Amino acid sequence: MRPASIGKWLALGGLVVLVLSLTPTGACIDPSEAWWRTRWQWMQCALRPDHAAPAVTVNPLMLYLGLLLSVGGLAVAWRSDRGTSPIRAGKRRARQIFIGGLAYTTTREEVRQLFAAYGEVAHVHLITEWETGRSRGFGFVEMPDGAEAQAAIDGLHGTRLGGRTLTVSEARQGEERGGRQRPPQERRPRW
């Protein structure tokens, strides 16, 4: 179930809890009836034009719980639906480009100049070893324009830089890469 749907159900549940926070009292309520029927009788009594509004007692805990659920649910639904709004759909997203086969001596500026021939380069990130700080031979380039990014991928894949052949492709998300995924029971602390 999508977060937007969950948020809408939470908001609906919050409204139900808000209604349940009201305990009807007064002449039009039969105390021997079940709790759900007394609320139905109270609503019928409240909607009749010939009667004055019946008295109710408010349970503050249920009231606050209902408010929390309904406002929280609406916030979750709004936040989830926000990305699909037509206003945001017009904005272009930057494309991440994977670049592999780099020489260990290649600098960020050399990669930036290489890709700048095809368009604007927003960011260059070369992956380095944590302990030594030495390049691992691959990195990522972010280009704001999708057409320029595709031109750079087509133009630079298979070219040579620093004596090595480059592999240039669109970066994939973690789930798409595949590879060996370690089961959770094999994970050990790093220390």
N, C-alpha and C positions, 0 to 999 in steps of 0.2 A: 504494500500500500504506500502511495506517495505521501510525503510529509504534508502537502497541501490538504489532502483528504483527511489525514489524521488531525490536522489543525481544525478543519471544519467540523469533524465529529466531536472534538474536545469542546468547541464553542457551543455546539448543540447540547452536549451533556451539561455544560455550565448553565445553560438556560433552564434545563430541567431541574438542576439542583437549586437554582434561584427560586423557581416555583415551589419546590419542596420546602424551602426555608420559611415559607409562610404557613402558619398554623391558623386555620379559620376558627373563629369563635362567634357566638351570637345565636339569635333565635332561629335562623333558618338551617342550622346544622344539627343533625341527629347524632348524638354522642355514641350511640350503639353501632353505628356504621363503621366500615373499614376506613382506614386513613385515606386511601385513594378516592373513596366515594365522598368523603367529607370535603375534599378539595374540589371535586366535581360539583357538589352541591353549592359550595361557596362561589365558584365561578358562575354557575347559573343564577345564583342570587345577586351577585354583583352586576350581572348584565341586564337584569330586569329594570325597566325604567320606573316601576312603581315603588321599589324599595330603596331605602338609603343604603349606602355602601356598608357591607358587614364588617365587623371588627376582625382584625387579624393580629396574631402575635408573631414577631419575627425572631427566628433563631439566628443570632449573629454569626455563629460558626458556619452554619450552612450558607448564609448569605455571602460571607467572605470567600468560602470555598467555591461557590457558584461564580462569583465575580472573577476569581483567579482563573478558574477553568475557562470561562468564556473569553476573557481578555487574552489569556495566554494562548488559547486555541486560535483566536483571530490573528494574533501576532505570528504564530507559526505558519498559518495559511498565507498571510500576506507576504512573509519573508520568502516562502517557497514559490509563490506565484509571481513574485517581483521580477525574476529573471526572464519570464516569458512575456512581459509587457511589450506592446508595440513600440513604445518609446525607446526601450533598450535594444530592440531588435535591429534598429538602424545602425547601431554602433558597430564598428569593425573590431574584431579581436586580433591581437597579434598572433603570429604563427611561430611556433617553436621549431627549430631545425636542428637535427642531430648532425654532428660532424665528427667522423671517426677517422682513424689512421693518421692522426697528427704526429709530427715529430715531437719528441719530448722537450725540445728547445723552442717550440713555437710559442709566441706571445699572444696575448689578447689583441694587441694592436695590429699584428700581422693578420689575424683572422678578421678583424674589423675591416681592414683595408681590402681584403679579398672579397668580402661580401658587400662592401660599399659600392663596388662597381655595378651591382644589380639593384641598388636602392638603399633606403634608409635603414640603418641598423640600430635597434633600440638597446640591445644588451648582448654582451658576449660573456659566456661563463665557461671557463676551462676547468675540468675536473682534475683535482690534485690529490695526491696521497696525504692522508691526515698527519702522519708522523714526520715525513720528510719534506712535504710541500712540493714535491716533484710532480710534474704533469703525468697524467695517466694515459695520454694519447687520444683523448676525445673530449668533446664539449658540446655546448648548445649555443645557438644564436637565435635571438628573437628579432623578427622583422615585423613592423606594424602592418604593412600592406601584403595581402595574400598573393596577389599577382606577382609582385616583386620577389616574394619568398619562393614561389614556384619556379620563377625564372632562375633564381640562384641555385635551387636544387638541381634543375635540369642542366644548367651551365657548369656547375662545379663538381658534380658527381663523376668520379673517375679521373679528375685532374691531379697533378702532382704539386706538392708543396713540401719544401724541405727534404726532397728526395724520397717522399712516401706518397703513395696513391691515396687520395681522400675518398671516404664514403660519406655521401651527403644525402640525407633523407628527412622526411618530416618526423619529428619526435613523436613517440607513442606514449600513451599513459601506461602506468605500471601493470595494470591487468592485461593489457594487450601484448606485452612483451613476451610472456610465457617464461620459459626457463624453469629451473628447478626451484620449487617453493618448499622450504623446510617446514615440516609439520610442527604444530605448536609444542608438542612434547619434547622435541629435539632442541628447542631454544634453551640456551644456557646464559647465565650472567656474563657480562664482558670482563669482569674482574677476576 
